[in-house]
C-alpha cells in the first residue's frame, strides 16, 4: 500500500480542453452579431512584375558584391538568378567597380541601381524570356 497521500488527478484531454472551450464560448458572445453573415472578398495577392523582381535581385547582389570588395559568392543559381539576370549583374558590377574607383561607393550604388533597372526592363520588355538556361 501507499503512505496515505491522496491520489494525483490524472490529466485527461477533457480536463485540458474544458477551460479553452469555456473561454471560446464566453468570447463568442462578445463577437459582432453581423460578423460572418456577409462574405467579404479576400484581398488579391500582390505579385511582383518580373522586371521589378529582377531589378531588386540584381541590385541587391551588386551592392553586396561591391561592399565585399568584389569577392565572389557562387554561381548564378545559388544567388537565385537566371543566367540572363546574372549577365546583367556582371555588366552592372563592371560599371559599378569602375565608378567606385573614380567617385566612391555612393555614386557606384546609385549607378548600379539605375543600370540594373535598365537591364532588367530591357530583358523583360516582352514578358518573361523563354530561351536559355533557367530563363
VOPA-140442 format. One record per residue: z, x, y of N, C-alpha, C, O in turn. Coordinates in steps of 0.2 Angstrom, whole numbers, plus 5000, padded with zeros to 4 digits. Example, Ala and Ser with C-alpha at 12.3 -4.5 7.8 and 13.67 -1.06 7.14 Angstrom:
<sites>
{site {5039; 5066; 4972}; {5039; 5062; 4978}; {5039; 5066; 4984}; {5042; 5071; 4983}};
{site {5035; 5064; 4989}; {5036; 5068; 4995}; {5039; 5064; 5000}; {5040; 5067; 5006}};
</sites>
This chain:
<sites>
{site {5000; 5004; 4994}; {5000; 5000; 5000}; {5000; 5004; 5006}; {5001; 5010; 5006}};
{site {4999; 5001; 5012}; {4999; 5005; 5018}; {5006; 5005; 5021}; {5010; 5002; 5019}};
{site {5006; 5008; 5027}; {5013; 5008; 5030}; {5015; 5002; 5035}; {5020; 5003; 5038}};
{site {5011; 4997; 5034}; {5013; 4991; 5038}; {5009; 4990; 5044}; {5011; 4985; 5048}};
{site {5005; 4994; 5046}; {5001; 4994; 5053}; {4996; 4988; 5052}; {4993; 4987; 5047}};
{site {4995; 4984; 5057}; {4991; 4979; 5057}; {4984; 4981; 5056}; {4982; 4987; 5058}};
{site {4980; 4977; 5052}; {4973; 4980; 5051}; {4969; 4980; 5057}; {4969; 4976; 5062}};
{site {4964; 4985; 5058}; {4960; 4985; 5064}; {4954; 4980; 5063}; {4952; 4979; 5058}};
{site {4953; 4977; 5069}; {4947; 4972; 5068}; {4941; 4975; 5067}; {4939; 4981; 5070}};
{site {4937; 4972; 5063}; {4930; 4975; 5062}; {4925; 4973; 5067}; {4925; 4968; 5070}};
{site {4921; 4978; 5069}; {4916; 4977; 5074}; {4910; 4974; 5071}; {4906; 4977; 5068}};
{site {4909; 4968; 5072}; {4903; 4964; 5069}; {4898; 4963; 5074}; {4900; 4963; 5080}};
{site {4892; 4961; 5073}; {4887; 4960; 5078}; {4889; 4954; 5082}; {4887; 4954; 5088}};
{site {4892; 4949; 5079}; {4894; 4944; 5084}; {4899; 4946; 5089}; {4898; 4943; 5095}};
{site {4904; 4950; 5087}; {4909; 4952; 5092}; {4906; 4956; 5098}; {4908; 4956; 5103}};
{site {4900; 4960; 5096}; {4897; 4964; 5101}; {4893; 4960; 5105}; {4892; 4962; 5111}};
{site {4889; 4956; 5102}; {4884; 4952; 5106}; {4887; 4946; 5110}; {4884; 4944; 5115}};
{site {4893; 4943; 5108}; {4896; 4937; 5111}; {4897; 4938; 5119}; {4895; 4934; 5123}};
{site {4900; 4944; 5121}; {4901; 4945; 5128}; {4894; 4945; 5132}; {4893; 4942; 5138}};
{site {4889; 4948; 5129}; {4882; 4949; 5133}; {4879; 4942; 5133}; {4876; 4940; 5138}};
{site {4880; 4938; 5128}; {4877; 4931; 5128}; {4880; 4927; 5133}; {4877; 4923; 5137}};
{site {4887; 4927; 5133}; {4891; 4923; 5138}; {4889; 4925; 5145}; {4888; 4921; 5150}};
{site {4888; 4932; 5147}; {4886; 4934; 5153}; {4879; 4932; 5155}; {4878; 4929; 5161}};
{site {4874; 4932; 5150}; {4867; 4930; 5152}; {4867; 4922; 5153}; {4864; 4920; 5157}};
{site {4871; 4918; 5149}; {4872; 4911; 5151}; {4875; 4910; 5157}; {4872; 4905; 5161}};
{site {4880; 4913; 5159}; {4883; 4912; 5166}; {4878; 4914; 5172}; {4877; 4910; 5177}};
{site {4874; 4919; 5171}; {4869; 4921; 5176}; {4863; 4917; 5176}; {4860; 4916; 5181}};
{site {4862; 4914; 5171}; {4856; 4909; 5171}; {4857; 4903; 5175}; {4852; 4901; 5178}};
{site {4863; 4901; 5176}; {4865; 4896; 5181}; {4864; 4898; 5188}; {4863; 4893; 5192}};
{site {4863; 4904; 5190}; {4863; 4907; 5196}; {4855; 4907; 5198}; {4854; 4909; 5204}};
{site {4851; 4907; 5194}; {4844; 4908; 5195}; {4841; 4902; 5199}; {4843; 4897; 5199}};
{site {4836; 4904; 5203}; {4832; 4899; 5207}; {4829; 4894; 5202}; {4825; 4895; 5197}};
{site {4831; 4887; 5203}; {4828; 4882; 5199}; {4821; 4882; 5199}; {4818; 4879; 5194}};
{site {4817; 4884; 5204}; {4810; 4883; 5204}; {4807; 4889; 5201}; {4800; 4889; 5200}};
{site {4810; 4894; 5199}; {4808; 4901; 5197}; {4805; 4899; 5190}; {4808; 4896; 5186}};
{site {4799; 4902; 5189}; {4796; 4902; 5182}; {4792; 4895; 5181}; {4789; 4895; 5176}};
{site {4792; 4891; 5186}; {4789; 4884; 5185}; {4781; 4885; 5187}; {4777; 4882; 5184}};
{site {4780; 4890; 5192}; {4773; 4891; 5194}; {4772; 4898; 5192}; {4775; 4903; 5194}};
{site {4766; 4899; 5188}; {4765; 4906; 5186}; {4762; 4910; 5192}; {4758; 4907; 5195}};
{site {4764; 4916; 5192}; {4762; 4920; 5198}; {4757; 4925; 5195}; {4758; 4928; 5189}};
{site {4752; 4926; 5198}; {4747; 4931; 5196}; {4750; 4938; 5196}; {4753; 4940; 5201}};
{site {4749; 4942; 5191}; {4751; 4949; 5191}; {4747; 4953; 5195}; {4741; 4952; 5196}};
{site {4750; 4958; 5198}; {4746; 4962; 5203}; {4741; 4966; 5199}; {4742; 4968; 5193}};
{site {4735; 4967; 5201}; {4730; 4970; 5198}; {4731; 4978; 5198}; {4734; 4980; 5203}};
{site {4730; 4981; 5193}; {4732; 4988; 5193}; {4727; 4992; 5198}; {4721; 4990; 5199}};
{site {4730; 4997; 5201}; {4726; 5001; 5206}; {4723; 5007; 5202}; {4726; 5010; 5198}};
{site {4717; 5007; 5203}; {4713; 5013; 5199}; {4711; 5018; 5205}; {4710; 5016; 5211}};
{site {4710; 5024; 5203}; {4708; 5029; 5207}; {4701; 5031; 5206}; {4699; 5032; 5200}};
{site {4697; 5031; 5211}; {4690; 5032; 5210}; {4689; 5039; 5208}; {4693; 5044; 5209}};
{site {4684; 5040; 5204}; {4683; 5047; 5200}; {4682; 5053; 5206}; {4685; 5058; 5204}};
{site {4679; 5051; 5211}; {4678; 5057; 5216}; {4685; 5058; 5219}; {4687; 5064; 5221}};
{site {4689; 5053; 5220}; {4696; 5054; 5223}; {4700; 5058; 5218}; {4704; 5063; 5220}};
{site {4700; 5056; 5212}; {4704; 5060; 5207}; {4702; 5067; 5206}; {4706; 5072; 5206}};
{site {4695; 5068; 5206}; {4693; 5075; 5206}; {4695; 5079; 5212}; {4697; 5085; 5211}};
{site {4695; 5076; 5218}; {4697; 5080; 5224}; {4704; 5082; 5223}; {4706; 5087; 5225}};
{site {4709; 5077; 5221}; {4716; 5078; 5220}; {4717; 5084; 5215}; {4721; 5089; 5217}};
{site {4714; 5084; 5210}; {4715; 5089; 5204}; {4712; 5096; 5207}; {4716; 5101; 5206}};
{site {4706; 5096; 5209}; {4703; 5102; 5211}; {4707; 5105; 5217}; {4709; 5111; 5217}};
{site {4709; 5101; 5222}; {4714; 5104; 5227}; {4720; 5106; 5225}; {4723; 5112; 5227}};
{site {4723; 5103; 5220}; {4730; 5105; 5218}; {4729; 5112; 5214}; {4733; 5116; 5216}};
{site {4724; 5112; 5210}; {4723; 5119; 5207}; {4721; 5124; 5211}; {4723; 5130; 5211}};
{site {4717; 5123; 5216}; {4715; 5128; 5221}; {4721; 5130; 5225}; {4722; 5136; 5226}};
{site {4725; 5126; 5227}; {4731; 5128; 5231}; {4736; 5132; 5227}; {4739; 5137; 5229}};
{site {4737; 5130; 5220}; {4742; 5133; 5216}; {4739; 5140; 5214}; {4743; 5145; 5215}};
{site {4733; 5141; 5213}; {4730; 5147; 5211}; {4730; 5152; 5217}; {4731; 5158; 5217}};
{site {4729; 5149; 5223}; {4729; 5153; 5229}; {4736; 5156; 5231}; {4737; 5162; 5232}};
{site {4741; 5151; 5230}; {4748; 5153; 5231}; {4750; 5158; 5226}; {4755; 5162; 5227}};
{site {4748; 5158; 5219}; {4750; 5163; 5214}; {4746; 5169; 5215}; {4747; 5174; 5210}};
{site {4742; 5170; 5220}; {4738; 5176; 5221}; {4732; 5177; 5216}; {4730; 5182; 5215}};
{site {4730; 5171; 5214}; {4724; 5170; 5210}; {4725; 5172; 5203}; {4720; 5172; 5199}};
{site {4731; 5172; 5200}; {4732; 5173; 5193}; {4729; 5167; 5189}; {4730; 5161; 5192}};
{site {4726; 5168; 5184}; {4723; 5163; 5180}; {4728; 5158; 5177}; {4733; 5161; 5175}};
{site {4726; 5152; 5176}; {4731; 5148; 5172}; {4728; 5147; 5165}; {4733; 5147; 5161}};
{site {4722; 5146; 5164}; {4720; 5145; 5157}; {4713; 5142; 5158}; {4709; 5143; 5163}};
{site {4710; 5139; 5152}; {4704; 5136; 5153}; {4704; 5129; 5156}; {4709; 5126; 5158}};
{site {4698; 5127; 5158}; {4697; 5121; 5162}; {4701; 5115; 5159}; {4703; 5110; 5162}};
{site {4700; 5114; 5152}; {4703; 5108; 5149}; {4711; 5108; 5149}; {4714; 5103; 5150}};
{site {4714; 5114; 5149}; {4721; 5115; 5149}; {4723; 5113; 5156}; {4729; 5111; 5158}};
{site {4719; 5113; 5161}; {4720; 5111; 5168}; {4719; 5104; 5169}; {4721; 5101; 5174}};
{site {4716; 5100; 5164}; {4714; 5093; 5165}; {4708; 5092; 5169}; {4707; 5087; 5171}};
{site {4704; 5097; 5169}; {4697; 5097; 5172}; {4692; 5096; 5168}; {4692; 5099; 5162}};
{site {4686; 5093; 5170}; {4680; 5094; 5166}; {4677; 5100; 5168}; {4679; 5104; 5172}};
{site {4671; 5102; 5164}; {4668; 5108; 5166}; {4665; 5108; 5173}; {4665; 5113; 5176}};
{site {4662; 5102; 5175}; {4659; 5101; 5181}; {4665; 5102; 5187}; {4663; 5105; 5192}};
{site {4670; 5099; 5186}; {4676; 5100; 5191}; {4678; 5107; 5191}; {4680; 5109; 5196}};
{site {4678; 5110; 5185}; {4680; 5117; 5185}; {4675; 5122; 5189}; {4677; 5126; 5193}};
{site {4669; 5120; 5189}; {4664; 5123; 5193}; {4665; 5122; 5200}; {4664; 5127; 5204}};
{site {4667; 5116; 5202}; {4669; 5115; 5209}; {4675; 5119; 5211}; {4675; 5122; 5216}};
{site {4680; 5120; 5207}; {4686; 5124; 5208}; {4684; 5131; 5209}; {4687; 5134; 5214}};
{site {4680; 5134; 5205}; {4678; 5141; 5206}; {4675; 5142; 5213}; {4676; 5147; 5216}};
{site {4670; 5138; 5215}; {4667; 5138; 5221}; {4672; 5138; 5227}; {4672; 5142; 5231}};
{site {4676; 5133; 5226}; {4682; 5132; 5231}; {4686; 5138; 5232}; {4688; 5140; 5237}};
{site {4688; 5140; 5226}; {4693; 5146; 5226}; {4689; 5152; 5229}; {4693; 5156; 5233}};
{site {4683; 5154; 5227}; {4680; 5159; 5230}; {4680; 5159; 5238}; {4681; 5164; 5242}};
{site {4678; 5153; 5241}; {4678; 5152; 5248}; {4685; 5152; 5251}; {4686; 5155; 5256}};
{site {4690; 5149; 5247}; {4697; 5150; 5249}; {4700; 5157; 5250}; {4704; 5158; 5254}};
{site {4698; 5161; 5245}; {4701; 5168; 5245}; {4698; 5172; 5251}; {4702; 5175; 5254}};
{site {4692; 5171; 5252}; {4689; 5174; 5257}; {4692; 5172; 5264}; {4693; 5176; 5268}};
{site {4693; 5165; 5265}; {4696; 5163; 5271}; {4703; 5165; 5272}; {4705; 5167; 5277}};
{site {4707; 5165; 5266}; {4714; 5168; 5266}; {4714; 5175; 5269}; {4718; 5177; 5272}};
{site {4709; 5179; 5266}; {4709; 5186; 5269}; {4708; 5187; 5276}; {4710; 5191; 5280}};
{site {4703; 5182; 5279}; {4701; 5183; 5286}; {4706; 5179; 5290}; {4708; 5182; 5295}};
{site {4709; 5173; 5288}; {4713; 5170; 5293}; {4720; 5167; 5291}; {4723; 5164; 5294}};
{site {4721; 5169; 5285}; {4728; 5167; 5282}; {4728; 5161; 5278}; {4723; 5157; 5277}};
{site {4734; 5159; 5275}; {4734; 5154; 5270}; {4733; 5147; 5272}; {4731; 5143; 5269}};
{site {4735; 5146; 5279}; {4735; 5139; 5281}; {4728; 5137; 5282}; {4726; 5131; 5280}};
{site {4723; 5141; 5285}; {4716; 5139; 5285}; {4713; 5139; 5278}; {4708; 5135; 5277}};
{site {4715; 5143; 5274}; {4712; 5143; 5267}; {4714; 5136; 5264}; {4710; 5134; 5260}};
{site {4720; 5134; 5264}; {4722; 5127; 5261}; {4718; 5122; 5264}; {4715; 5118; 5260}};
{site {4717; 5122; 5270}; {4713; 5116; 5273}; {4705; 5117; 5271}; {4702; 5112; 5270}};
{site {4703; 5123; 5271}; {4696; 5124; 5269}; {4695; 5122; 5261}; {4690; 5118; 5260}};
{site {4700; 5123; 5257}; {4699; 5122; 5250}; {4699; 5114; 5249}; {4696; 5111; 5245}};
{site {4703; 5111; 5253}; {4704; 5103; 5253}; {4697; 5100; 5255}; {4695; 5096; 5251}};
{site {4694; 5103; 5260}; {4688; 5100; 5263}; {4682; 5101; 5258}; {4678; 5097; 5256}};
{site {4682; 5107; 5255}; {4677; 5109; 5250}; {4677; 5105; 5244}; {4673; 5103; 5241}};
{site {4684; 5104; 5241}; {4685; 5100; 5235}; {4682; 5093; 5236}; {4679; 5090; 5232}};
{site {4684; 5090; 5242}; {4682; 5084; 5243}; {4674; 5083; 5244}; {4671; 5079; 5241}};
{site {4671; 5088; 5247}; {4664; 5088; 5247}; {4661; 5089; 5241}; {4656; 5085; 5239}};
{site {4663; 5094; 5237}; {4660; 5095; 5230}; {4661; 5089; 5225}; {4657; 5087; 5222}};
{site {4667; 5086; 5226}; {4668; 5080; 5221}; {4664; 5074; 5223}; {4662; 5070; 5219}};
{site {4664; 5073; 5230}; {4660; 5067; 5232}; {4653; 5068; 5230}; {4650; 5063; 5228}};
{site {4650; 5074; 5230}; {4643; 5075; 5228}; {4643; 5074; 5221}; {4638; 5071; 5218}};
{site {4647; 5077; 5217}; {4647; 5076; 5209}; {4647; 5069; 5207}; {4644; 5067; 5202}};
{site {4651; 5065; 5210}; {4652; 5058; 5208}; {4648; 5053; 5213}; {4650; 5047; 5213}};
{site {4643; 5055; 5216}; {4640; 5050; 5221}; {4636; 5045; 5217}; {4635; 5039; 5220}};
{site {4634; 5046; 5211}; {4630; 5041; 5207}; {4635; 5038; 5202}; {4632; 5036; 5197}};
{site {4641; 5039; 5202}; {4646; 5036; 5197}; {4648; 5042; 5193}; {4648; 5048; 5195}};
{site {4650; 5041; 5187}; {4653; 5046; 5183}; {4647; 5050; 5179}; {4643; 5047; 5176}};
{site {4647; 5056; 5180}; {4641; 5060; 5176}; {4642; 5060; 5169}; {4648; 5059; 5166}};
{site {4636; 5060; 5165}; {4637; 5059; 5158}; {4634; 5065; 5154}; {4635; 5065; 5148}};
{site {4631; 5070; 5158}; {4629; 5076; 5154}; {4634; 5081; 5154}; {4639; 5081; 5159}};
{site {4634; 5086; 5150}; {4638; 5092; 5150}; {4644; 5091; 5146}; {4646; 5085; 5144}};
{site {4648; 5096; 5145}; {4654; 5096; 5141}; {4660; 5092; 5145}; {4661; 5093; 5151}};
{site {4663; 5087; 5141}; {4668; 5083; 5144}; {4667; 5080; 5150}; {4672; 5079; 5154}};
{site {4661; 5079; 5152}; {4659; 5075; 5158}; {4662; 5078; 5164}; {4661; 5076; 5170}};
</sites>
